[in-house]
Amino acid sequence: MTTSADQRSGVKIAQVSVDEALGRDWSDPLLDIDIVKVRLTALEHQRELEAAGFLVKPTWVNWVAPLLASESDFLGRLPLRERQSVRQAARRAEGNGIELVVLPRVTAHDLQDFLELYDRQIARMEHGVNYARRQQRQLLRHPDSLLAVYAYAGDRLVGGCLGWLRLDQSMVQLRFSAVEDVGRQGMLSRVLYMAAMEAARRRSLTWASLGNDPSLFGHTAQPGLFRFKARLGFRPIPTQAIPPRVTGDEAELILRMRALAEPSISLAYVGDEPTLCADGFPEAIPLRVVRYSSCEEPPAASWLSGSPVPVECRWVRPR
């Protein structure tokens, strides 16, 4: 067993083999472990692992939605409250004098401006990871494949959205977004996403992606991110369903909530056979939401009411 601790959050993760996962008693209260994980190269042990309490799941998920013919059509699929939020966000941005600009080409200087904004956003997050900085060289290597929408208040950059044009998939993958003021993050992000999707429609693309997230929301990514993306009309699928297939699967067992958000949610497989997702793209194994909590009280009815996939609840006994 290999145990590691995340340096920022202190989450202790044990990486084990399938045999150890199935053969060990993980209820031992003396174990100083938060999460047990098994890297999987296939789903052949899915039933045994699930029977032992593990969730079998993709390591990462991607969020997809059809662009449809217009923003009006796209918004028409959303709940009334979310449609109102998008329109309110657009009015507020206009009232604050914020100008949106779709960059004709992303230069190294443009990217640096965005990364500095993104740096400040990550610094405000309790467990943020600066994935954009990690991918800076890759982003600069293919500037013609980037789509950028920047929001300016006067000459000051106050928000940005950076996407990857996947012409082979007829898709825009909105990979990174950042805003200056945390108080208006959700509102301005909606405006940026809508503008980026409209730019993709003008390029005759069919699909939009809101990027990749870890399949556990409660550590690096927070549960609120799941709710935001789901209510905006996007559906989570395993990241490896969209080429290039650079991620895999894992089994996960949460032993304690000490260093996780309360509650946390995890996205796990429903079965083991891929099917066509809602709206016909792409073929992927369906997912379900598992809500983790150390509290036995039932969750508020509205907490996951916007989930596009089935929801179940699990109680993690305090230890």
CORSUL-V417441 format. One record per pair of residues at least 4 apart in sequence whose C-alpha atoms are under 7 Angstrom apart, sorted by the first residue. I is the first residue (numbers start at 1). GAP is how many residues later the second one is. Records with the same first field share a line. If there is no record, write none. Layout:
I->GAP, GAP
This chain:
1->13, 14, 15
2->12, 13, 14
3->9, 10, 11, 12
4->8, 9, 10
5->5, 6, 7, 8
6->4, 5, 6
8->119
9->118, 250
10->249
11->23, 248
12->21, 22, 23
13->20, 21, 22, 23
14->19, 21, 22, 23
15->21, 22, 23
16->4, 5, 21, 22
17->4, 21
18->4, 20
19->4
20->4
22->27, 30
29->290
33->222
34->220, 221, 222, 223
35->217, 218, 219, 220
36->216, 217, 218
37->213, 214, 215, 216
38->212, 213, 214
39->210, 211, 212
40->209, 210
41->207, 208
45->4
46->4, 10
47->4
48->4
49->4, 5
50->4, 5, 6
53->200
54->197, 198, 199
55->196, 197, 198, 213
56->194, 195, 196, 212, 213
57->192, 193, 194, 210, 211, 212
58->157, 180, 190, 191, 192, 210
59->155, 156, 188, 189, 190, 191
60->152, 153, 154, 155, 178, 179, 187
61->151, 152, 153, 154, 175, 176, 177, 178
62->147, 149, 150, 151, 174, 175, 176, 177
63->146, 147, 148, 149, 171, 172, 173, 174
64->143, 144, 145, 146, 170, 171, 172
65->142, 143, 144, 168, 169, 170
66->140, 141, 142
67->7, 130, 134, 139, 140, 141
68->5, 6, 138
69->4
70->4
71->4, 127
72->4
73->4
75->8
78->4, 5, 154, 155
79->4
80->4
81->4
82->4, 149, 150
83->4
84->4
85->4
86->4, 104, 105
87->4
88->4
89->4, 98, 99, 101, 102
90->4, 101
91->4
92->4
93->4, 5
94->4
97->56
98->53, 54, 55
99->52, 53, 54
100->49, 50, 51, 52
101->48, 49, 50
102->46, 47, 48
103->45, 46
105->38, 39
106->4, 5, 37, 40, 42
107->4
108->4, 32
109->4
110->4
111->4
112->4
113->4
114->4, 46
115->4, 18
116->4
117->4, 61, 62, 63
118->4, 60
119->4
120->4
121->4, 57, 58
122->6, 7, 8
127->92, 93
128->92
129->91
130->4
131->4
132->4, 44
135->4
136->4
137->4
139->4
145->19, 20
146->16, 17, 18, 19
147->15, 16, 17, 18
148->13, 14, 15
149->11, 12, 13, 43, 47
150->7, 9, 10, 11
151->6, 7, 8, 9
152->4, 5, 6
153->4, 5
158->21, 22
159->19, 20, 21
160->17, 18, 19, 32
161->13, 15, 16, 17, 31
162->12, 13, 14, 15
163->9, 10, 11, 12, 13
164->8, 9, 10, 11
165->6, 7, 8
166->4, 5, 6
167->4
170->35, 36, 37
171->34, 35, 36, 37
172->28, 35, 36, 37
173->35, 36, 37, 38
174->35, 36, 37
175->35, 36
179->6
181->4
184->4
185->4
186->4
187->4
188->4
189->4
190->4
191->4
192->4
193->4
194->4
195->4
196->4
197->4, 11
198->4
199->4
200->4, 5
201->4
212->27
213->8
214->7
215->51, 52
216->49, 50, 51
217->4, 5, 6, 47, 48, 49
218->4, 5, 42, 43, 46, 47
219->41, 42
221->4
223->4, 41, 42
224->4
225->4
226->4
227->4, 79
228->4
229->4, 5
230->4, 5, 76, 77, 78
231->75
235->73
237->47, 50
238->46
239->8
240->5, 6, 7, 8
241->4, 41, 42, 43
255->61
256->60, 62, 63
257->37
260->4
262->31
263->28, 29, 30
264->27, 28, 29
265->24, 25, 26, 27
266->23, 24, 25
267->20, 21, 22, 23
268->19, 20, 21
269->16, 17, 18, 19
270->16, 17, 18
271->14, 15
272->13
273->12
274->9, 10, 11, 12
275->8, 9, 10
276->4, 5, 6, 7, 8
277->4, 5, 6, 7
287->22
288->21, 22, 23
289->20, 21, 22, 23
290->21, 22, 23, 24
291->21, 22, 23
292->21, 22, 23, 24
293->21, 22, 23
294->21, 22, 23, 24
295->20
296->19
301->4
